[in-house]
Amino acid sequence: MTIGFTIHKRKTKVSSELAMRFAKLPVANISDSMSRITAAGPRLRPFHAKGKVMAGAALTVKTRPGDNLLVHKAIDMAEPGDVIVVDAGGDLTNSIMGEIMVYLAQEKGVAGFVINGAIRDIDEIHDSGIGMFAAGVTHRGPYKDGPGEINVPVSIDGMVVNPGDLIVGDCDGVVCVPQEQVEALLIAAEAKQAAEKREISAIRDGSVDRTWVDKLLDSRGVEYVN
């Protein structure tokens, strides 16, 4: 096996049906249901049209900074609904992709990209309708030499993504749900969403109970000073 220059077959992935159910939930509620310890970092921001939610199975790419040869290959391998997750080391010197690759991906039915690196052609990407999260923008183009790997575990700011895991992204950022935890997390996140809706209704009708604030402060020994 060539170290650092391998392409693996993705053996399993989260179903599109489950991905679509997660797409109806705020990333913040999914994150809260995962004990608030899983995140791809605040540098990954959406570059697509406002209001778009991206959800799908991860097709992972690990590449050297500034090189997109293996990203091209991943687009060719992608299945409809996939989210291509690229760990390019977070380097912003060279862009990993632009509008041409986005159009290629759209023809394959790709749901979106998560790029731990830079992109370019952001106006065209915004208008394309595809989901796009990236760490930054630069006009300087990429190289196409490799090395790189496809369908291997990658890590973005400590968030580990395995091939086939669920990726969900909205205006607050990106979260990865491990494939083996998807069904349990869906139940928890839907319950969290329902609880928030009840709380908002209570706020609107004036019945919300805020006594917990003073109770918690009292338990911490707060001192009130005139």
Residue pairs with C-beta under 8 A, 6 or more apart in sequence:
4 147
4 148
4 149
5 146
5 147
5 148
5 149
6 149
6 150
6 152
7 70
7 73
7 77
7 149
7 150
7 151
8 149
8 150
8 151
8 152
8 163
9 151
10 59
10 151
10 163
10 164
11 163
11 164
12 164
12 179
13 57
13 58
13 82
13 163
13 164
13 179
14 57
14 164
14 165
14 166
14 177
14 179
14 182
16 56
16 57
16 80
16 81
18 166
18 182
18 183
18 186
19 55
19 56
19 57
19 81
19 111
19 166
19 168
20 55
21 186
21 190
22 30
22 55
22 166
22 168
22 177
22 182
22 186
22 189
23 53
23 54
23 55
23 168
25 168
25 189
25 190
25 193
26 170
26 172
26 193
27 168
27 169
27 170
27 172
27 173
27 174
27 175
28 172
29 189
29 192
29 193
29 196
30 168
30 175
30 177
30 185
30 189
31 38
31 39
31 175
32 192
33 185
33 188
33 189
33 192
34 175
34 177
34 185
38 159
38 175
38 176
39 157
39 158
39 159
39 173
39 174
39 175
40 114
40 116
40 133
40 156
40 157
40 159
40 173
40 174
40 175
40 176
41 156
41 157
41 158
41 159
42 173
43 90
43 135
43 136
43 157
44 114
44 116
44 133
44 134
44 135
44 156
44 157
44 173
44 174
45 133
45 134
45 135
45 173
46 52
46 131
46 132
46 133
46 169
46 170
46 171
46 173
47 119
47 122
47 125
47 126
47 132
47 133
47 134
47 137
48 54
48 112
48 125
48 126
48 128
48 129
48 130
48 131
48 132
49 126
49 127
49 129
50 171
51 171
52 129
52 131
52 170
53 131
53 168
53 169
53 170
54 83
54 111
54 112
54 131
54 133
54 167
54 168
54 169
54 170
55 83
55 111
55 166
55 167
55 168
55 169
56 81
56 82
56 83
56 111
56 112
56 166
56 167
57 79
57 81
57 82
57 83
57 164
57 165
57 166
57 167
58 82
58 83
58 85
58 161
58 162
58 163
58 164
58 165
58 166
58 167
58 176
59 74
59 77
59 78
59 79
59 82
59 83
59 84
59 85
59 150
59 151
59 163
60 84
60 85
60 86
60 87
60 150
60 151
60 152
60 153
60 154
60 161
60 162
60 163
61 70
61 71
61 74
61 84
61 85
61 86
61 87
61 148
61 149
61 150
61 154
62 70
62 86
62 87
62 148
62 149
62 150
62 152
62 154
63 69
63 70
63 71
63 86
63 87
63 88
63 96
63 146
63 147
63 148
63 149
64 88
64 89
64 146
64 147
64 148
65 88
65 89
65 90
65 91
65 93
65 94
65 117
66 88
66 91
66 93
66 94
66 96
66 117
66 142
66 143
67 88
67 94
67 142
67 143
67 144
67 145
67 146
67 147
67 148
68 96
68 97
68 101
68 142
68 143
68 144
69 143
69 144
69 145
69 146
69 148
70 146
70 147
70 148
70 149
70 150
71 84
71 86
71 96
71 97
71 101
71 148
72 101
72 144
73 150
74 84
74 86
74 150
75 84
75 101
75 104
75 105
75 108
75 110
76 108
77 150
78 84
78 105
78 108
78 109
78 110
79 108
79 109
80 108
80 109
80 110
81 109
81 110
81 111
82 109
82 110
82 111
83 110
83 111
83 112
83 113
83 114
83 131
83 167
83 169
84 105
84 110
84 112
84 113
84 114
85 113
85 114
85 154
85 156
85 161
85 167
85 176
86 96
86 113
86 114
86 115
86 116
86 117
86 154
87 116
87 154
87 155
87 156
88 96
88 115
88 116
88 117
89 116
89 117
90 116
90 117
90 135
90 156
91 117
91 118
92 117
92 118
92 135
92 136
92 137
92 138
93 118
93 138
93 140
94 117
94 118
94 138
94 140
94 141
94 142
94 143
95 117
95 118
95 119
95 120
95 137
95 138
95 139
95 140
95 141
95 142
96 115
96 117
96 118
96 119
96 134
96 142
97 113
97 115
97 119
97 120
97 142
98 119
98 120
98 121
98 124
98 125
98 141
99 121
99 124
99 125
99 128
102 113
102 121
102 124
102 125
102 128
102 130
102 132
103 128
105 113
105 130
106 128
106 129
106 130
110 130
111 130
111 131
112 130
112 131
112 132
112 133
112 167
112 169
113 130
113 131
113 132
113 133
113 134
114 133
114 134
114 156
114 167
114 169
114 174
115 132
115 133
115 134
115 135
116 135
116 154
116 156
116 157
117 134
117 135
117 136
118 134
118 135
118 136
118 137
118 138
119 125
119 132
119 134
119 136
119 137
120 137
120 138
120 139
120 140
120 141
122 137
125 132
131 169
133 169
133 173
133 174
151 163
152 163
153 160
153 161
153 162
153 163
154 160
154 161
155 161
159 174
159 175
159 176
160 176
161 167
161 176
162 178
162 179
164 179
165 176
165 177
165 178
165 179
166 176
166 177
166 178
166 179
166 182
167 174
167 175
167 176
167 177
168 174
168 175
168 177
169 175
177 185
199 208
202 208
202 209
